[in-house]
């Protein structure tokens, strides 16, 4: 009897998993820039210690694609990201309409905030010191291929699925003034093994193009890396970056069943 029940449970789980894969495959076929909801584990790159967890999801509200992300750290700090995008026709990527990312101290007070209204060009960076904001605001000319935060990953996933020979876009950043920077994303090599996630992955570096200032400024800009899984429709599986300008350096890894470390508070293997 128990064996029969166990077999039924396994069959139900297998059918559910196959239905999930079919849904993802259909969504990817219809829109290469589709990204599924993602849970992440956040590590300190130097020590490999787990320092937090994140959740990212996408929904459809009033004709917009809404991307939301929330990261919660074990020390009580947290941040919330929200973006609205206008869907495009055909296989074109959606266009950014609005972006806001707010960071909070453990007591709930403001730590940092950045936002961009793409249609008007209104861009703001707010750094808080003892509750007092240092506000940097301007109006930017926003190219249609401008993204920020999580939507940059959405673009990279779509381009990888399209087998694009060269991936370029513009990125909104506060460094510390609001800026839009041209970015080229380039695979560093062939299939890459990564201690933090199984499989043969694609490792990419985000390279800013600062024009005539590239040689002078580039050494002071932290390197940004991201890993993608070709065996799972090139979905994003991890990245190494700064939370914001001169913020803490973090390593984010997509949570997965084969990574028991990601489910515990133990330290992870050192990433390479």
Residue pairs with C-beta under 8 A, 6 or more apart in sequence:
24 34
24 36
24 233
25 233
27 34
27 36
28 34
28 161
28 233
31 91
31 158
32 91
32 157
32 158
32 161
32 162
33 93
33 94
33 154
33 155
33 157
33 158
35 58
35 153
35 154
35 157
35 235
35 236
36 58
36 235
37 55
37 56
37 57
37 58
38 55
38 56
38 57
38 235
38 236
38 254
39 53
39 54
39 55
39 56
39 254
39 255
40 53
40 54
40 55
40 56
40 71
40 238
40 252
40 253
40 254
40 255
41 50
41 52
41 53
41 54
41 252
41 253
41 255
41 259
41 261
41 262
41 268
42 50
42 51
42 52
42 53
42 54
42 71
42 73
42 250
42 251
42 252
42 253
43 49
43 50
43 51
43 196
43 250
43 251
43 252
43 253
43 268
43 271
44 51
44 249
44 250
44 251
45 240
45 249
45 250
45 251
45 271
46 249
47 267
48 267
48 268
48 269
48 270
48 271
49 267
49 268
50 74
50 261
50 262
50 264
50 265
50 266
50 267
50 268
51 73
51 74
51 75
51 250
52 71
52 72
52 73
52 74
52 77
52 250
53 71
53 72
53 255
54 69
54 70
54 71
54 72
54 252
55 69
55 70
56 67
56 68
56 69
56 70
56 150
57 67
57 68
57 69
58 65
58 66
58 67
58 68
59 65
59 66
59 68
60 66
61 84
63 86
63 87
64 84
64 85
64 86
64 87
64 97
65 84
65 85
65 86
65 87
65 94
66 82
66 83
66 84
66 85
67 81
67 82
67 83
67 84
67 85
67 150
67 151
67 154
68 80
68 81
68 82
68 83
69 80
69 81
69 149
69 150
70 78
70 79
70 80
70 81
71 78
71 79
72 78
74 265
75 106
76 105
76 106
76 107
77 103
77 104
77 105
77 106
77 111
78 103
78 104
79 101
79 102
79 103
79 104
79 243
80 101
80 102
80 104
81 99
81 100
81 101
81 102
81 149
81 150
82 98
82 99
82 100
82 101
83 96
83 98
83 99
83 100
83 148
83 149
83 150
83 151
84 96
84 97
84 98
85 94
85 95
85 96
85 97
85 151
86 94
86 95
86 97
87 94
88 94
88 95
91 162
93 145
93 154
93 155
93 158
94 151
94 154
95 118
95 144
96 116
96 118
96 142
96 146
96 147
96 148
96 151
97 118
97 119
98 115
98 116
98 117
98 118
99 114
99 115
99 116
99 118
99 148
99 149
99 151
99 172
100 113
100 114
100 115
100 116
101 113
101 114
101 115
101 148
101 149
101 244
102 110
102 112
102 113
103 110
103 111
103 112
103 113
103 243
103 244
103 247
104 110
104 111
105 111
109 128
109 131
110 126
110 128
110 131
110 133
111 128
112 126
112 127
112 128
112 244
112 247
113 124
113 125
113 126
113 128
114 124
114 125
114 126
114 148
114 172
114 173
114 174
114 178
114 244
115 122
115 123
115 124
116 122
116 123
116 124
116 140
116 142
116 146
116 148
116 172
116 178
117 123
118 142
118 146
119 142
120 139
121 139
121 140
121 141
121 142
122 137
122 139
123 137
123 138
123 139
123 140
123 172
123 178
124 135
124 136
124 137
124 178
125 135
125 136
125 137
125 174
125 176
125 177
125 178
125 245
126 133
126 134
126 135
126 136
127 133
127 134
127 136
127 176
128 134
136 174
136 176
136 177
136 178
137 178
138 177
138 178
140 172
140 178
140 179
140 180
141 180
142 170
142 172
142 180
143 170
143 180
145 155
145 168
145 169
145 170
146 169
146 170
146 171
146 172
146 180
147 154
147 155
147 169
147 170
147 171
147 172
148 171
148 172
148 173
152 169
152 171
152 183
152 206
153 226
153 236
153 239
155 167
155 169
156 167
156 185
156 204
156 226
156 228
156 236
157 228
157 233
157 234
157 235
157 236
159 167
159 185
160 167
160 202
160 228
160 230
160 234
161 233
161 234
166 184
167 184
167 185
167 186
167 204
168 182
168 183
168 184
168 185
169 182
169 183
169 185
170 180
170 181
170 182
170 183
171 180
171 181
171 183
171 206
171 208
172 178
172 179
172 180
173 179
173 180
173 181
173 245
174 244
174 245
175 181
175 221
175 245
176 245
176 246
181 208
181 209
181 210
182 208
182 209
183 206
183 207
183 208
183 209
184 206
184 207
184 209
185 204
185 205
185 206
185 207
185 226
186 204
186 205
186 207
187 202
187 203
187 204
188 203
188 204
188 205
188 225
189 203
191 200
191 201
191 202
191 230
192 200
192 201
192 202
192 203
192 227
193 200
193 201
194 201
194 203
194 227
194 238
194 271
194 272
195 268
195 269
195 270
195 271
195 272
196 227
196 238
196 251
196 253
196 259
196 268
196 269
196 271
197 227
197 229
197 237
197 238
197 253
197 254
197 256
197 259
198 256
198 258
198 259
199 229
199 231
200 230
200 231
201 227
201 228
201 229
201 230
201 237
202 227
202 228
202 229
202 230
202 234
203 225
203 226
203 227
204 225
204 226
204 227
204 228
205 223
205 224
205 225
206 223
206 224
206 225
206 226
208 214
208 218
208 221
210 217
210 218
222 241
222 242
222 249
223 240
224 239
224 240
224 241
225 239
225 240
225 241
226 236
226 238
226 239
226 240
227 236
227 237
227 238
227 239
228 234
228 235
228 236
228 237
229 235
229 237
235 254
236 254
237 253
237 254
237 256
238 251
238 252
238 253
238 254
239 251
239 252
240 249
240 250
240 251
240 252
240 271
241 249
241 250
241 252
242 248
242 249
242 250
243 249
243 250
251 271
253 259
253 262
253 268
255 262
255 263
256 262
261 267
261 268
261 269
262 268
